Amino acid sequence: MQASNLIGRAKSTLLTPRAEWPVIAAEPDTIAGIYTGYILIMAAIPAVRIFLTSSVIGVSSPFAGTYRTGAIAGLTFAITNYVLTLVGTFLLALIVDALAPSFGGQKDRVQALKVVAYAYTASWVAAIIGLVPGLGLLSALAGLIYGIYLLYLGLPFTMKCPPEKSAGYTAVSIIVAIVISVVLGLILRAAGGFGTYGGAPVTGMLHSQSTNPFLNSDHNAAGGALGDYAKRVDEASKQLDSAQKSGDAAAKASALGQFMGAAMGSGGKVESLPLDQIKSFLPDELDGLKRTQQAAERNGAMGMQISKATATYSDGANRTLQLEIVDAGSLKGVVGFASGWAGVEQENQTDSGYDKTYKSGGQLVHEQWNNNSKSGEYTLFVADRFSVKVTGQASGIGDLKRAAASVNMGGLADLKNSGVAAN
């Protein structure tokens, strides 16, 4: 497949999947052809992102600033991740093929590889967003959510299952994908990685007893939740198709925003807070320190917007705290997925400190603390849309929590539906 055709296929799969799946299913192809023409290239995106993040851009830590792994180590991990992605894609295709008769479908290994590969397109493309500091987890979750929808939509065309059984088929396939991800993640960890691989970047974080309705062991219940989600995305997809045919640039931009908002689980297009509004949540003082610097930015792409306000607080001597407030905009559905459905919780503890993610009062919280440097990070997600993060040196994590409490959390929560244009 030529580069232009590959880009066109990826774009059509993501933006007009309802029209693209019949085309994909009807194409004569082979397993080797799908790998060489699509998977080998697309699966390299997260591998390249891993190398750039770990060895070129670097990983930021409140304990040690920005650090980078050696080029050889970074390249080794990226290549290992890449190989496991190729293996994991094929293993999942084998399972999807074997499950077909159980859901009224027809076994066909080539079609099974098609549906898995093109469903993974969402995760592979979303890996590009992960290059932006702080958006790694959200981009991975966004790719996972939309990949579920692509699989749901593609199974009736590729595996010939009745549409009414596609939700259950998808739910069981996703459970299998999680198992494969965990197993391959353990292999990657043994090889010196971090316990995830590019084929499904976040499924290793999902608890087996997750409350995620898509992954419930009762695939009939899962099917209902997935069906409701699919209907919303389908409706937004139809609006996007109609807008594209009209040729009206404003209508296309608006429809794209609605589509991306629905696909990310936000219900529709979401305009993030204007700069003046999000800046108003930066307090003049933070834990007794005066604000010495502030900035704000609002960025948009593919119909989605994100706003961010940052500030530095200092005593003019030795102590400094950083505050960051982010409005996830159309990605608020992804934040909700992480805090409400996926059960993203973890804890790592060493002699020098700890790193944990947990839920408190229905809200997702992330903490990092280093005993040696007496520094850390405290992040609270508000109303499944906003994040408030405080980093810096302190006597303990309690100081950072107290500093975060200076932010008007209630005011942020009141704005959870601001700029939402529901479908």
C-alpha positions as CSV (number, residue, x, y, z in Angstrom):
1,M,0.0,0.0,0.0
2,Q,1.4,3.4,-1.0
3,A,1.9,6.0,1.7
4,S,-0.9,8.2,0.3
5,N,-3.3,5.2,0.2
6,L,-2.3,4.2,3.8
7,I,-2.9,7.7,5.1
8,G,-6.2,7.8,3.3
9,R,-7.2,4.4,4.7
10,A,-6.4,5.4,8.3
11,K,-8.2,8.7,7.9
12,S,-11.3,7.0,6.4
13,T,-11.3,4.3,9.1
14,L,-11.3,6.9,11.8
15,L,-13.6,9.5,10.3
16,T,-16.0,7.6,8.2
17,P,-15.9,4.0,9.5
18,R,-19.5,3.2,8.6
19,A,-18.7,3.7,4.9
20,E,-15.1,2.3,5.1
21,W,-15.8,-1.1,6.7
22,P,-17.8,-2.6,3.7
23,V,-14.9,-1.5,1.5
24,I,-12.3,-3.1,3.8
25,A,-14.3,-6.4,4.0
26,A,-14.7,-6.6,0.3
27,E,-11.0,-6.2,-0.6
28,P,-9.1,-9.3,-1.6
29,D,-6.1,-9.6,0.7
30,T,-3.8,-12.0,2.6
31,I,-2.3,-12.0,6.0
32,A,1.1,-11.1,4.6
33,G,-0.4,-8.3,2.6
34,I,-2.2,-6.8,5.6
35,Y,1.0,-6.9,7.6
36,T,3.3,-5.5,5.0
37,G,0.8,-3.0,3.6
38,Y,-0.6,-1.6,6.9
39,I,0.2,-3.2,10.3
40,L,4.0,-3.0,10.0
41,I,3.8,0.7,9.2
42,M,1.0,1.8,11.6
43,A,2.2,-0.3,14.5
44,A,5.6,1.5,14.3
45,I,3.9,4.8,15.4
46,P,3.7,4.0,19.1
47,A,7.2,2.4,18.9
48,V,8.7,5.6,17.5
49,R,6.8,7.6,20.1
50,I,8.2,5.5,22.9
51,F,11.8,6.0,21.6
52,L,11.3,9.8,21.2
53,T,9.7,10.1,24.6
54,S,12.2,8.0,26.5
55,S,15.5,8.9,24.7
56,V,15.0,12.2,22.9
57,I,12.3,14.4,24.5
58,G,12.8,12.8,27.9
59,V,10.4,12.0,30.7
60,S,9.6,14.7,33.3
61,S,9.6,13.9,37.0
62,P,9.0,16.2,39.9
63,F,11.8,14.3,41.7
64,A,14.6,14.7,39.1
65,G,13.5,17.0,36.4
66,T,13.6,15.6,32.9
67,Y,15.6,12.4,32.4
68,R,16.3,10.3,29.3
69,T,17.3,6.7,28.9
70,G,20.3,5.9,26.7
71,A,19.7,5.6,23.0
72,I,20.5,1.9,22.9
73,A,18.2,1.1,25.9
74,G,15.4,3.3,24.4
75,L,15.7,1.7,21.0
76,T,15.8,-1.8,22.5
77,F,12.6,-1.2,24.4
78,A,10.9,0.4,21.4
79,I,11.8,-2.6,19.2
80,T,10.6,-5.1,21.8
81,N,7.3,-3.2,22.1
82,Y,6.9,-3.1,18.3
83,V,7.5,-6.9,18.0
84,L,5.1,-7.7,20.8
85,T,2.5,-5.5,19.1
86,L,2.8,-7.4,15.9
87,V,2.5,-10.7,17.8
88,G,-0.4,-9.5,19.9
89,T,-2.3,-8.3,16.9
90,F,-2.1,-11.7,15.3
91,L,-3.0,-13.5,18.5
92,L,-6.1,-11.4,19.0
93,A,-7.1,-12.1,15.4
94,L,-6.8,-15.8,16.0
95,I,-9.2,-15.5,19.0
96,V,-11.6,-13.3,17.1
97,D,-11.7,-15.8,14.3
98,A,-12.3,-18.7,16.7
99,L,-15.2,-16.8,18.4
100,A,-17.0,-16.1,15.2
101,P,-19.4,-19.2,15.2
102,S,-20.4,-18.4,18.8
103,F,-21.8,-15.1,17.7
104,G,-23.4,-16.3,14.4
105,G,-20.4,-15.2,12.3
106,Q,-18.2,-17.0,9.8
107,K,-14.6,-18.0,10.5
108,D,-12.1,-16.3,8.2
109,R,-8.6,-15.6,9.4
110,V,-7.9,-12.9,6.9
111,Q,-11.1,-11.0,7.8
112,A,-10.3,-11.4,11.5
113,L,-6.9,-9.8,11.0
114,K,-8.5,-7.0,9.1
115,V,-11.0,-6.2,11.8
116,V,-8.3,-6.3,14.5
117,A,-5.8,-4.3,12.6
118,Y,-8.1,-1.5,11.5
119,A,-9.7,-1.3,15.0
120,Y,-6.2,-0.8,16.4
121,T,-5.8,2.2,14.1
122,A,-7.3,4.4,16.8
123,S,-4.7,3.4,19.4
124,W,-1.8,3.6,16.9
125,V,-2.8,7.1,15.7
126,A,-3.6,8.3,19.2
127,A,0.0,7.5,20.2
128,I,1.1,10.7,18.3
129,I,-0.9,12.7,20.9
130,G,1.2,11.0,23.6
131,L,4.2,13.1,22.5
132,V,2.6,16.0,24.3
133,P,3.7,16.0,27.9
134,G,0.9,15.0,30.3
135,L,-1.4,13.6,27.6
136,G,0.1,10.1,27.4
137,L,-2.6,8.4,29.5
138,L,-5.5,10.4,28.0
139,S,-4.4,9.6,24.4
140,A,-4.1,5.9,25.2
141,L,-7.5,5.8,26.7
142,A,-9.0,7.8,23.8
143,G,-7.5,5.2,21.4
144,L,-8.9,2.4,23.4
145,I,-12.4,3.8,23.6
146,Y,-12.6,4.6,19.9
147,G,-11.0,1.3,19.0
148,I,-13.8,-0.5,20.8
149,Y,-16.3,1.3,18.6
150,L,-14.4,0.5,15.4
151,L,-14.3,-3.2,16.4
152,Y,-18.0,-3.1,17.2
153,L,-18.8,-1.5,13.8
154,G,-16.5,-3.7,11.8
155,L,-17.4,-7.2,13.0
156,P,-20.7,-7.5,11.1
157,F,-18.9,-6.7,7.8
158,T,-15.8,-8.7,8.3
159,M,-16.9,-11.7,10.3
160,K,-20.5,-11.7,9.0
161,C,-22.0,-11.8,12.5
162,P,-25.6,-10.4,12.9
163,P,-25.5,-6.7,13.9
164,E,-27.5,-7.4,17.1
165,K,-24.7,-9.8,18.3
166,S,-21.9,-7.5,17.5
167,A,-21.9,-5.9,21.0
168,G,-21.5,-9.2,22.8
169,Y,-18.8,-10.3,20.3
170,T,-17.0,-7.0,20.8
171,A,-17.2,-7.3,24.6
172,V,-15.7,-10.8,24.7
173,S,-13.0,-9.8,22.2
174,I,-12.0,-6.9,24.4
175,I,-11.7,-9.2,27.4
176,V,-9.4,-11.4,25.4
177,A,-7.4,-8.4,24.3
178,I,-6.9,-7.5,27.9
179,V,-5.6,-10.9,28.8
180,I,-3.2,-10.8,25.8
181,S,-2.1,-7.4,26.8
182,V,-1.3,-8.4,30.4
183,V,0.6,-11.5,29.3
184,L,2.7,-9.6,26.7
185,G,3.1,-6.8,29.2
186,L,4.7,-9.2,31.6
187,I,7.1,-10.3,28.9
188,L,7.9,-6.7,28.1
189,R,8.5,-6.0,31.8
190,A,10.8,-9.0,32.0
191,A,12.7,-7.5,29.1
192,G,13.1,-4.2,31.0
193,G,10.0,-2.4,29.8
194,F,7.2,-0.8,31.8
195,G,4.5,-3.4,31.6
196,T,2.5,-2.3,28.5
197,Y,2.8,-2.7,24.8
198,G,1.8,-0.6,21.8
199,G,-1.1,-2.8,20.6
200,A,-3.2,-1.9,23.7
201,P,-1.3,0.7,25.6
202,V,-3.5,0.9,28.7
203,T,-5.3,-2.4,29.2
204,G,-2.7,-3.5,31.6
205,M,-4.1,-0.9,34.0
206,L,-7.7,-2.2,33.8
207,H,-8.7,-4.3,36.8
208,S,-10.1,-7.7,36.1
209,Q,-13.1,-6.7,38.2
210,S,-13.5,-3.4,36.4
211,T,-16.8,-1.6,36.5
212,N,-16.4,-0.7,32.9
213,P,-19.7,-1.7,31.3
214,F,-17.9,-2.5,28.0
215,L,-15.8,-5.1,29.8
216,N,-18.4,-6.6,32.2
217,S,-18.3,-10.4,32.2
218,D,-21.9,-10.3,31.3
219,H,-21.6,-9.4,27.6
220,N,-25.3,-8.8,27.3
221,A,-25.1,-6.0,29.8
222,A,-21.9,-4.8,28.1
223,G,-23.7,-4.9,24.8
224,G,-26.4,-2.5,26.1
225,A,-23.8,0.1,27.2
226,L,-21.8,-0.3,24.0
227,G,-24.9,-0.1,21.9
228,D,-25.9,3.2,23.4
229,Y,-22.4,4.6,22.8
230,A,-22.4,3.3,19.2
231,K,-25.7,5.0,18.5
232,R,-24.4,8.3,19.6
233,V,-21.2,7.9,17.5
234,D,-23.2,6.7,14.5
235,E,-25.5,9.7,14.6
236,A,-22.5,12.0,14.8
237,S,-20.9,10.1,11.9
238,K,-24.0,10.7,9.7
239,Q,-23.9,14.4,10.5
240,L,-20.2,14.5,9.5
241,D,-20.9,12.6,6.2
242,S,-23.7,15.1,5.4
243,A,-21.5,18.1,6.3
244,Q,-18.6,16.8,4.1
245,K,-20.9,16.4,1.1
246,S,-22.3,19.9,1.6
247,G,-18.8,21.5,1.1
248,D,-19.6,24.1,3.8
249,A,-16.3,24.6,5.7
250,A,-18.0,25.9,8.8
251,A,-20.5,23.0,8.8
252,K,-17.6,20.5,8.3
253,A,-15.7,21.9,11.2
254,S,-18.7,21.9,13.5
255,A,-19.6,18.3,12.5
256,L,-16.1,17.2,13.0
257,G,-16.1,18.6,16.6
258,Q,-19.4,16.9,17.3
259,F,-18.1,13.6,15.9
260,M,-14.9,13.7,17.9
261,G,-16.7,14.6,21.1
262,A,-19.1,11.7,20.6
263,A,-16.3,9.3,19.8
264,M,-14.4,10.3,22.9
265,G,-17.5,9.7,25.1
266,S,-18.2,13.3,25.8
267,G,-21.6,13.3,24.1
268,G,-20.7,16.0,21.6
269,K,-18.5,18.9,20.8
270,V,-16.9,20.6,23.8
271,E,-15.3,24.1,23.6
272,S,-12.7,24.3,26.4
273,L,-12.7,27.3,28.7
274,P,-11.5,30.6,27.3
275,L,-8.0,31.8,28.5
276,D,-9.4,34.5,30.8
277,Q,-11.8,32.1,32.4
278,I,-9.3,29.3,33.1
279,K,-6.7,31.8,34.3
280,S,-9.2,33.2,36.9
281,F,-8.8,29.9,38.8
282,L,-5.1,30.6,39.5
283,P,-5.1,31.9,43.1
284,D,-2.9,34.8,44.1
285,E,-1.3,32.7,46.8
286,L,-0.6,29.0,47.1
287,D,0.2,27.6,50.5
288,G,1.5,31.0,51.7
289,L,3.6,31.5,48.5
290,K,2.9,34.5,46.2
291,R,2.3,34.0,42.5
292,T,5.3,35.2,40.5
293,Q,4.4,34.0,37.0
294,Q,1.4,32.8,35.1
295,A,0.5,31.7,31.5
296,A,-2.4,30.2,29.6
297,E,-2.9,28.5,26.3
298,R,-5.7,27.0,24.3
299,N,-5.0,24.5,21.6
300,G,-7.2,22.7,19.1
301,A,-7.0,19.9,16.5
302,M,-9.4,17.5,14.8
303,G,-12.3,19.4,16.3
304,M,-11.1,19.1,19.9
305,Q,-9.9,21.8,22.2
306,I,-7.8,21.7,25.4
307,S,-7.1,24.8,27.6
308,K,-4.3,25.0,30.2
309,A,-3.3,27.6,32.8
310,T,0.0,27.4,34.7
311,A,1.5,29.5,37.5
312,T,4.7,29.6,39.6
313,Y,4.5,30.4,43.3
314,S,7.7,31.3,45.3
315,D,8.9,32.7,48.6
316,G,11.8,34.4,46.7
317,A,14.3,32.1,48.4
318,N,14.3,28.3,48.4
319,R,10.7,27.2,48.0
320,T,8.8,27.1,44.7
321,L,5.5,25.4,43.7
322,Q,4.0,24.9,40.2
323,L,0.3,24.8,39.6
324,E,-1.3,23.5,36.4
325,I,-5.0,23.6,35.6
326,V,-6.2,21.8,32.5
327,D,-9.6,21.7,30.9
328,A,-9.7,18.5,28.9
329,G,-12.5,19.7,26.7
330,S,-13.7,17.0,24.3
331,L,-11.4,14.6,26.1
332,K,-13.6,14.8,29.3
333,G,-15.2,11.6,28.3
334,V,-11.8,9.9,28.4
335,V,-11.2,11.3,31.9
336,G,-14.5,9.9,32.9
337,F,-13.5,6.5,31.4
338,A,-10.4,6.5,33.5
339,S,-12.1,7.6,36.8
340,G,-15.4,5.9,36.4
341,W,-15.2,2.9,34.1
342,A,-11.7,1.7,33.8
343,G,-10.9,1.4,37.5
344,V,-7.4,2.9,36.8
345,E,-5.7,2.4,40.2
346,Q,-2.1,1.5,41.0
347,E,0.5,1.9,43.7
348,N,4.3,1.6,43.6
349,Q,6.4,2.0,46.7
350,T,10.2,2.0,47.2
351,D,12.6,3.1,49.9
352,S,12.8,6.5,48.3
353,G,9.1,7.2,47.9
354,Y,5.9,6.2,46.2
355,D,3.7,6.7,43.2
356,K,0.0,5.9,43.3
357,T,-3.3,6.6,41.6
358,Y,-6.6,6.1,43.4
359,K,-10.2,7.3,43.7
360,S,-11.3,9.6,46.6
361,G,-14.8,10.9,46.9
362,G,-15.6,9.7,43.4
363,Q,-12.7,11.6,41.9
364,L,-9.4,10.3,40.4
365,V,-6.3,11.3,42.3
366,H,-2.6,10.8,41.5
367,E,0.3,11.3,44.0
368,Q,4.1,11.0,43.7
369,W,6.5,11.6,46.5
370,N,10.3,11.4,46.9
371,N,11.6,11.1,50.4
372,N,15.2,12.1,49.4
373,S,14.4,15.3,47.6
374,K,11.3,16.1,49.7
375,S,9.4,16.8,46.5
376,G,6.3,15.5,44.8
377,E,3.2,15.9,42.7
378,Y,-0.4,15.9,43.6
379,T,-3.1,15.8,40.9
380,L,-6.9,15.8,41.3
381,F,-9.4,15.4,38.5
382,V,-12.5,17.5,39.0
383,A,-15.9,16.6,37.5
384,D,-14.2,14.2,35.0
385,R,-13.1,17.2,33.0
386,F,-10.6,19.3,34.8
387,S,-7.2,18.4,36.3
388,V,-5.5,20.4,39.0
389,K,-1.8,19.5,39.6
390,V,0.6,20.9,42.1
391,T,4.3,20.0,42.0
392,G,7.3,21.1,44.0
393,Q,9.2,20.7,47.3
394,A,7.4,20.4,50.6
395,S,7.6,18.9,54.0
396,G,5.2,16.2,52.9
397,I,2.4,15.3,50.4
398,G,0.0,17.0,52.8
399,D,1.5,20.4,51.9
400,L,0.8,19.8,48.2
401,K,-2.8,18.7,49.0
402,R,-3.4,21.8,51.0
403,A,-2.0,23.9,48.2
404,A,-4.3,22.3,45.7
405,A,-7.2,23.0,48.0
406,S,-6.6,26.7,47.4
407,V,-8.0,26.3,43.9
408,N,-11.7,26.9,43.6
409,M,-12.7,23.2,42.9
410,G,-16.4,23.9,43.3
411,G,-16.2,26.6,40.7
412,L,-14.5,24.3,38.2
413,A,-17.1,21.6,38.9
414,D,-19.9,24.1,38.2
415,L,-18.4,24.5,34.7
416,K,-18.4,20.8,33.8
417,N,-21.0,21.4,31.1
418,S,-19.6,24.7,29.9
419,G,-19.2,24.8,26.1
420,V,-20.8,21.4,25.6
421,A,-22.9,21.2,22.4
422,A,-24.6,17.8,22.7
423,N,-25.6,15.8,19.6
